[in-house]
Amino acid sequence: MRRIPTAQEMLEIATKEDFIRKLPRRKRRFVELYTLLLDPKKVAKEMRLSLTTIYKYMKDKKVQQAIEYQKEIISMRNQVTQDYYITKLKEIVEDKSVKASERISAIQLLAKITGHLADKTPDGAQIVIFKQEGLVPAQEDKTIDIQITKAE
C-alpha cells in the first residue's frame, strides 16, 4: 500500500523540480538522461555531444545538485530508497544458490550505488574501492582494492 506524501514532501518535490526546470535546456536534458542511464558515454551518444562536454556538465555544481535532486524526486515518487536496493543486493550476494556471475554483478552494482566505484582512470581502467562491512557476518570487516582493466 502506497503512502500518501505529506504537504512538506510535496513542497520539497516542487522546490527541487523548480530548481531543475531553471537549468538551461541542454543541462536539464543531461540531468534527465544521466539519472536514467547512469553512463556518461551513453548520455553523450544520446545527446550527440562529446564526452568532454558531458564531463564539463558533470563538474558543474548546479548540474551535480540537480542530479541529486532528480534522484531524490524519483525515490520519493517511487517510494524506493537506496536502503531498499542495498538490502536486496546484499541478499543476492549472500545467497549461495545464486550463480557466481550474478553475485559479482550484484557486488559491482552495490559498489556503484554506495559510491565505492570510482570514476574511470585516463587509461580506461576502473578502480573499485570496496569496504566490506557486514556483508558476511562470520568474517571480519576488511577493505578490498580491485582494479578492473579492459581486456585487449
For each residue, the residues with C-beta under 8 A, 3 or more apart:
1:
2: 79
3: 79
4:
5: 9 10 13 76
6: 9 10
7: 10 11
8: 11 12
9: 5 6 12 13 76
10: 5 6 7 13 14
11: 7 8 14 15
12: 8 9 15 16 76
13: 5 9 10 16 17 73 76 77
14: 10 11 17 18
15: 11 12 18 19
16: 12 13 19 20 69 70 72 73
17: 13 14 20 21 69 73
18: 14 15 21 22
19: 15 16 22 23 65 66 69
20: 16 17 23 28 31 66 69 70
21: 17 18 28
22: 18 19
23: 19 20 27 28 31 62 63 66
24: 27 28
25: 28 29
26: 29 30 47 49 57
27: 23 24 30 31 57 60 62 63 66
28: 20 21 23 24 25 31 32 66
29: 25 26 32 33 47
30: 26 27 33 34 43 47 54 57 63
31: 20 23 27 28 34 35 63 66 67 70
32: 28 29 35 36 70
33: 29 30 36 37 42 43 46 47
34: 30 31 37 38 40 43 58 67
35: 31 32 38 67 70 71 74
36: 32 33
37: 33 34 42 43 46
38: 34 35 112
39: 42 43
40: 34 43 44 51 54 55 58
41: 44 45 51
42: 33 37 39 45 46
43: 30 33 34 37 39 40 46 47 54
44: 40 41 47 48 49 50 51 53 54
45: 41 42 48
46: 33 37 42 43
47: 26 29 30 33 43 44 54
48: 44 45
49: 26 44 53 54
50: 44 53 54
51: 40 41 44 54 55
52: 55 56
53: 44 49 50 56 57
54: 30 40 43 44 47 49 50 51 57 58
55: 40 51 52 58 59
56: 52 53 59 60
57: 26 27 30 53 54 60 63
58: 34 40 54 55 63 64
59: 55 56 63 64
60: 27 56 57 63 64
61: 64 65
62: 23 27 65 66
63: 23 27 30 31 57 58 59 60 66 67
64: 58 59 60 61 67 68
65: 19 61 62 68 69
66: 19 20 23 27 28 31 62 63 69 70
67: 31 34 35 63 64 70 71
68: 64 65 71 72
69: 16 17 19 20 65 66 72 73
70: 16 20 31 32 35 66 67 73 74
71: 35 67 68 74 75
72: 16 68 69 75 76
73: 13 16 17 69 70 76 77
74: 35 70 71 77 78
75: 71 72 78 79 80 81 82
76: 5 9 12 13 72 73 79
77: 13 73 74
78: 74 75
79: 2 3 75 76
80: 75 84 85
81: 75 84 85
82: 75 85 86 113 114
83: 86 87
84: 80 81 87 88
85: 80 81 82 88 89 113
86: 82 83 89 90 110 113 114
87: 83 84 90 91
88: 84 85 91 92
89: 85 86 92 93 106 107 109 110 113
90: 86 87 93 94 110 135
91: 87 88 94 95
92: 88 89 95 98 102 103 106
93: 89 90 103 106 107 110 135
94: 90 91 135 136
95: 91 92 98 103
96:
97:
98: 92 95 102 103 106
99: 102 103
100: 103 104
101: 104 105
102: 92 98 99 105 106
103: 92 93 95 98 99 100 106 107
104: 100 101 107 108
105: 101 102 108 109
106: 89 92 93 98 102 103 109 110
107: 89 93 103 104 110 111 130
108: 104 105 111 112 117 128
109: 89 105 106 112 113
110: 86 89 90 93 106 107 113 114 116
111: 107 108 114 116 117 128 130
112: 38 108 109 115 116 117
113: 82 85 86 89 109 110
114: 82 86 110 111
115: 112
116: 110 111 112 128 129 130 131
117: 108 111 112 126 128 129
118: 126 127 128 129
119:
120: 124 125 126
121: 124 125 126 127
122:
123:
124: 120 121 149 150
125: 120 121 147 148 149 150
126: 117 118 120 121 147 148
127: 118 121 145 147 148
128: 108 111 116 117 118 145 146 147 148
129: 116 117 118 143 145
130: 107 111 116 143 144 145 146
131: 116 141 142 143 144
132: 135 136 139 141 142 143 144
133: 141
134: 137 141
135: 90 93 94 132
136: 94 132 139
137: 134
138:
139: 132 136 142
140:
141: 131 132 133 134
142: 131 132 139
143: 129 130 131 132
144: 130 131 132
145: 127 128 129 130
146: 128 130
147: 125 126 127 128
148: 125 126 127 128
149: 124 125
150: 124 125
151:
152:
